[in-house]
Amino acid sequence: MNGAHWHLLMNHIPIMFPAAGLLVMIMSLLMPGGARFRQAAYFLFIIGAVSAYPAMETGEGAEHVMKSIPGTDKKLIHEHEEMAESLAVVAYILGVLSAICWWAEWKSKAFAKWAYWSTLVTALILLILAYRTGVSGGIIKHQEIRADLQPTGGNETSGEHE
């Protein structure tokens, strides 16, 4: 496997764990035993934060592979890299906040509820950034999702009959 393969394998983990964590966190508001749901959400956020590091590291290898492919827009790679760096910072912040929240609830600290809401908002911000970063990575090679490229109206066949 080359660097691009490793990056494709790793880059979804720091998105999926926080997404699952956010769902579990929302469940903590709706279900009895909310503290256990919050603890599970914090754990998922921490895993997401830890997994952001290998996603970033494999991005370097993917960059080298992609730059060697003719027709790859280096500007798009740079934009994706910048967005991914911001996403990683937010993931690390969410991981630290989650560890603080976990501790605050365990010790019954007064600020635990405030920390919960700040973690929830940070998770929402992270998922918005994750979506934007994912799309920016996808457009590097998936021309069908690029807004700047319009269909040519050629004679391509999709196998569908009108």
C-alpha positions in Angstrom: 0.0 0.0 0.0 1.2 3.5 -0.8 0.8 6.7 1.2 -2.5 7.6 -0.5 -4.0 4.2 0.5 -2.9 4.6 4.1 -4.4 8.1 4.2 -7.7 6.9 2.8 -7.7 4.2 5.5 -6.9 6.5 8.4 -8.6 9.8 7.5 -12.2 8.6 8.3 -11.5 7.6 11.8 -11.2 11.1 13.3 -14.5 11.9 11.7 -16.5 8.8 12.5 -15.7 8.6 16.2 -16.7 12.3 16.9 -19.8 11.8 14.8 -20.8 8.8 16.9 -19.8 10.7 20.0 -22.1 13.5 19.1 -25.0 11.1 18.7 -24.3 9.5 22.0 -24.0 12.9 23.6 -27.4 13.9 22.3 -28.8 10.6 23.6 -27.5 11.6 27.0 -30.0 14.5 27.0 -32.9 12.2 26.1 -32.3 9.0 27.9 -32.2 8.0 31.6 -28.7 7.4 32.8 -27.3 10.4 30.9 -24.0 10.3 32.7 -23.1 7.0 31.3 -23.9 8.2 27.8 -21.8 11.3 28.4 -18.9 9.2 29.5 -19.1 7.1 26.4 -19.3 10.2 24.2 -16.2 11.7 25.9 -14.4 8.4 25.3 -15.4 8.5 21.6 -14.2 12.1 21.3 -10.8 11.2 22.9 -10.4 8.3 20.4 -11.2 10.7 17.6 -8.6 13.2 18.9 -5.9 10.5 19.2 -6.7 9.3 15.7 -6.3 12.7 14.2 -2.5 12.4 14.5 -2.1 9.3 12.2 -4.6 10.9 9.8 -2.4 14.0 9.5 0.8 11.9 9.3 -0.5 9.7 6.5 -1.6 12.9 4.7 2.1 13.7 3.9 2.5 10.4 2.2 -0.7 10.9 0.2 0.4 14.3 -0.8 3.6 12.9 -2.3 1.7 10.2 -4.2 -0.9 12.6 -5.5 1.6 15.2 -6.6 3.3 12.6 -8.8 0.1 11.9 -10.7 -0.3 14.1 -13.8 -3.2 16.5 -13.7 -3.4 16.8 -10.0 -4.0 20.3 -8.8 -1.4 21.1 -6.2 -3.4 24.1 -5.1 -6.3 21.8 -4.1 -3.8 19.6 -2.1 -2.5 22.7 -0.3 -6.0 23.9 0.6 -7.0 20.4 1.8 -3.8 20.3 3.9 -4.6 23.7 5.5 -8.1 22.7 6.3 -6.9 19.3 7.8 -4.5 21.2 10.1 -7.3 23.3 11.4 -9.5 20.2 11.9 -6.7 18.4 13.8 -6.4 21.3 16.2 -10.1 21.3 16.9 -10.0 17.5 17.3 -7.2 17.9 19.9 -9.1 20.6 21.7 -12.2 18.3 21.7 -10.1 15.5 23.1 -8.7 17.6 25.9 -12.2 19.1 26.7 -13.6 15.6 26.8 -10.9 14.4 29.3 -11.7 17.4 31.5 -15.4 16.7 31.3 -14.9 13.1 32.1 -12.8 14.1 35.2 -15.2 16.9 36.2 -18.2 14.5 36.2 -16.3 11.8 38.0 -15.3 14.3 40.7 -18.8 16.0 40.6 -17.3 19.4 39.9 -19.6 22.4 39.6 -18.4 23.3 36.1 -19.2 19.9 34.7 -22.4 21.0 33.1 -20.8 24.1 31.5 -18.0 21.9 30.2 -20.5 19.5 28.8 -22.1 22.2 26.6 -18.7 23.5 25.5 -17.8 20.0 24.4 -21.1 19.6 22.6 -20.5 22.9 20.7 -16.9 22.0 19.9 -18.1 18.6 18.5 -20.5 20.4 16.2 -17.8 22.7 15.0 -15.5 19.8 14.5 -18.1 18.0 12.3 -18.7 21.0 10.2 -14.9 21.4 9.7 -14.7 17.6 9.0 -17.3 17.8 6.3 -15.5 20.8 4.6 -12.1 19.1 4.9 -13.5 15.8 3.5 -15.0 17.5 0.5 -11.8 19.5 -0.1 -9.9 16.2 -0.1 -12.5 14.5 -2.3 -12.3 17.2 -5.0 -8.6 16.6 -5.5 -9.4 13.5 -7.6 -13.2 13.3 -7.8 -14.1 15.8 -10.5 -17.8 14.9 -10.3 -18.1 16.9 -7.1 -16.2 19.9 -8.2 -18.3 23.0 -8.7 -15.8 24.6 -11.1 -16.0 21.7 -13.6 -19.2 21.5 -15.6 -20.4 18.5 -17.6 -19.2 18.7 -21.2 -22.4 17.2 -22.7 -20.3 14.5 -24.4 -21.5 11.1 -25.6 -20.9 9.3 -22.3 -23.3 6.5 -21.5 -24.3 5.7 -18.0 -26.1 2.5 -18.8 -29.5 4.1 -18.1 -32.3 4.5 -20.6 -34.4 7.5 -20.8 
